[in-house]
Amino acid sequence: MQIKDFRVDHRLKELTEHRTVLLPIACYETTISKNINGFIPLHWHDELQFVVVIKGEATFQINDECVVIRESEGLFINSGCVHMAKDMNDSGCVYICLNVSPSFVLAQELYPTLVAPFIQATNIPYLHLVTTERWAENIVKSIIEINQIIKQKSPYYEIDISIHLTLIWKNLIINGVTLEYEQTEMRKNERMKQMLNWIHHHYAEKIFLNDIARAGQLSRSECCRYFKRLVMKTPLEYVTDYRIQKSLLLLQQSDLTVTEVAYQVGFNSTSYFIDKFRKVMNMTPLAYKKMIV
């Protein structure tokens, strides 16, 4: 089942519970354009994420890096990494998304030596799974197989899933990447999350650049560099876009006017809200409201 409007908390951490009834995993097919935003917005979670594109192509951003994933290719996104996805060229991109708790990948006795070092490494926010590489091809095949196993739910299917997860992880850690642990990079990621957390908690209030910089314990210029690096926008441009995202759900409530929604998400001018909304959504808030409600 696709998650069209997954919830995140004020820290941008996804609140969706990634699990089946018995297992700490979730596997589903996602059509990017069917998300309420028309794309998968910036978020993060503790679970490891594996993706296989089965139709079209998409651009994934992981931390400050972007990678294009085409049909039949895959992607591994490490635990705690901020990421988002957008369809490319209106391709109708559909991908299998497998989220799994790091603690479930291998037996707990193996976790300290074979899992923890990998998810803590700062040089592996993601891995592009190109099937010309045997190890990557094996991972892609296992992700597709897990998706089928969950759909069919044959007797003891949980054991089959566990076997494939073990194979996925074995192929992932034998690809030859040398693990690195850069303290500076860890601090950058933590400061960026602190600033995003602050925005997501205070977006309905009046926000100044100084406020955001202070949340990350940075100067104004350093704050701007961090945002340009991660989200390719200024901090205040990000605030505006986030307010637009938050307005989408409110506009679906028939009892709220466009003006009421504008003020609830932090705009102090209805005309400014309409102008910014049109630039992001290619329609006015009222047109969106009529289309949805």
N, C-alpha and C positions, 0 to 999 in steps of 0.2 A: 504494500500500500504506500503510495507516494505521500510524503509530508509536504503539503502545499504552503503551510504557514507555520513553520516550526517556531517555537517561542524561545527567546533568549532573555537572560536576566540583564541587570544594569551593567554587568561586566562583559556583555556580549557572549557569555557562555551559553551554549544551547541547553535548553531545559528538557528536550525530548528524552524520554527514557529509552535508550538503545538496547532493547532486549526482546527476545521471544518470551514465551511463558516460562520456559525452563532455563534458557541460556542467556548470558550477558552479551548478546549480539543482536544486531538488526540488519536485515537485508531486504532491499526493496528497489524497484525501478523508478527513476525520477525523470520527468520531462521538465527541463529547465523553464520553458516558457509558461508552464502551468503554475509556477510559484506565484504567489500574490503580487510580488514585486516585478515579475517578469524575468528575474534572475535569482540566483542563490546569494543572499546578502552575506556580508562579512560576519563570521562567527567562529567559535572554537569549542572544542570539547576534549575531555580526557581520553575518549576512545580513539583507537587507531582507525583510520578510514582507508578503505580500498575502493577504487572506482574502476569500472570497465565501461567504456563508451560503446553502445550497441547500435547507435544510429547518429549520424551527423558528426559534429565536432564542437568543442567548447574550449574557452580560455579559462583556466583555473589560476587564481592568484593564491599563493601560499606565502605568508609573511610578506616580504617585499619582492618576491619573484613571481613571474608569470610563465605559464607553460601551456601550449596548445595540445589537447588530447583529441586524437582523431578516432574514427570508428575502428574497433577491434583493439585499440590501445588501452592501457590502464594507468593508474596513478596510485601511489601510496602517500598518504598524508600523515605525518607523525603526530603523536599525542600533544595536545596543547598548542598546536600551530594555528594561527588565525588564517582563515581561508574564505574564498568566495568563488562563484562560477558564473559565467555568462555564455549564452549560446553564441556561436559564430556564424555569420552570414545567413541568419534565419534558417539554420539547417534542421530545426526541430530536434535538437540533440536530446537523446535519451541515454541514461547511463544506469548501470547497476551500482548501488551504493551499499557497501558492507562496512558496518561499524562494529568494532569488537573491543571489549575491555582488555587492556594490556595483560591483566592478571589471568585471563582465560586462554591466552595464546598457547602457553606451555604449562606443564605441571609446575606447582609452586616451588618445588625444589630447584627447578631450572631457571626460574624467573630472575634471581639476582645476577647470574652470570651470562644468561643468553637473551634476556629481554630488557631488563633495566638499563644496561649500558647503551643499548641501541636507541631507546626512546629518550634518553638524557643527552645524547650527542647533539651538539649545536650545528653540525655541518650537514645534517640530514633532515631538513624540514619536510622534504618530499623525495620521491623517486619516480621518474617517468618509466612506466613499464612498456617498453617497446618489444614487440613479440619476435623481432629478429634475434633477440637475446634469449637463450634457452631458459635461464632462470626466470626471466620476466614472463615468458610464454607460459611456463608452468604455473605461475601465480595467477595469471589471467584465466587459465583453464579452471583452476580450483575455485576462483570467485564465481565464475559462471555455474560451476557444478553446485556450489553451496546455494546459489539462488534457486536452482532447480530442486534441490533436496528439500529446501524449506517449503516450496510450493507443493511438493508431492507428499511430504510428511509420511514416508514409509516407516514401517516398524524399526525402532532403534536409529532413526535418522539423526538423533543427536550425536551418536558415536561417529557416523559418517562425517558430520560437520567438524567434529573435533579432529578427525584424521586429516581433513583438508586444511584446517587451520595450522596444524603442525607442518604440513608440507609447504604451505605459504610462507611460514616463518623461516623454515629451513632454507628455502630458495632465496628469501630476502637477505639473510645474513651471510650467505655464501657468495654474494655478488662481488665481494672484494673491496667494498668501501671502507677506508680507514676511519675509525671514529675519532672525532675531535671534540674537545670541551673548552669552548672559548668563553671566559668569564665576561668579557666586554659584550659579546653577543647576547648572553643571558640577561645582562643588565638592560640592554636596549629593548629586548622583548618584554621584560617586566615593566619598564617605564612606559612603553607604548600601551600595554594593557591597562596600566593605571590611568592613563589619559583617556583611553576609550571608556573605561569603567566610569570615570567621572562624568563624561559627556552623557552616557546612557542613563546616568542617575539624575542629571540636572538639565536634560534637554528642554524641559518645559519652562525653564527659568531664563532670565537674561544672561547670556554667556559672553565673556570677553576672552581675548587671546591670553591675557595674563592668567586667567583662571585655569585654563587648560595647561599652560606651561607649568604653573605651580603644582598641579596634580602629578605631573611627571618629574618634578624637581629639576626643571630645565629652564634655560633662558628662552625668550620669545623666538629668537632665530633658530635655536636648536629644536624647539618644539615644531616649528614649521618644517625643518629638514626631516624630522622623524615622520611627519604626516606625508610629505611628498614622497618619501622612501616607501612607505607601507601602502598608502591608499591613493597616491598620485593626486592628492588634493591638498589645499590649505586646511588648517584645522577648522576654520569657520565655514568653509565650503562643505566639509564633512558634517558639521553640525546641521547645516541646512538640509543636506540629503537625508540625514538620519531622521530629522523632523518630518520630512515628506514620507519616509517609510512608516513612521509611527502614525501618520495621518490616514493611511490606507484603511486600517481596521476601523478607525473611528468614523470614516466616511460611509462605512457599511451599516452604521447604526442610523436608522431612518429618523430618529428623534433629534439628531444633532444637525444644526445648520453648518454651512461651510465656514461661517465666521466663528462659530463656537469651536469647531475643530481647529481652526487656525490658532486661536488663543490657547487651546489646551495643549498643543504641541510646541508652543514657544514663539510663534509669530505674533508680533504686536501690530500687524497691519494685514487686513484681509487681501488687499490688492497685491501686496508683496508675496503673500502666500500663493495666490492664484498664479502670479507670474512665474514663481519658482516651480510650482507644481506642473505648470504647462511645459516648462523646459525639460523637466525630468520625465514626465509621463506622456507627453505629446497630446494632452487634453486638459481641459479645466477640471478642477475638483468637482464641480457640479455635474459635468458630463460623466466623470468617473462614478459619482454617486448614483446617477440615473442608470448607468450601465449595470452596476452591481446590485443595488437595492431592488 
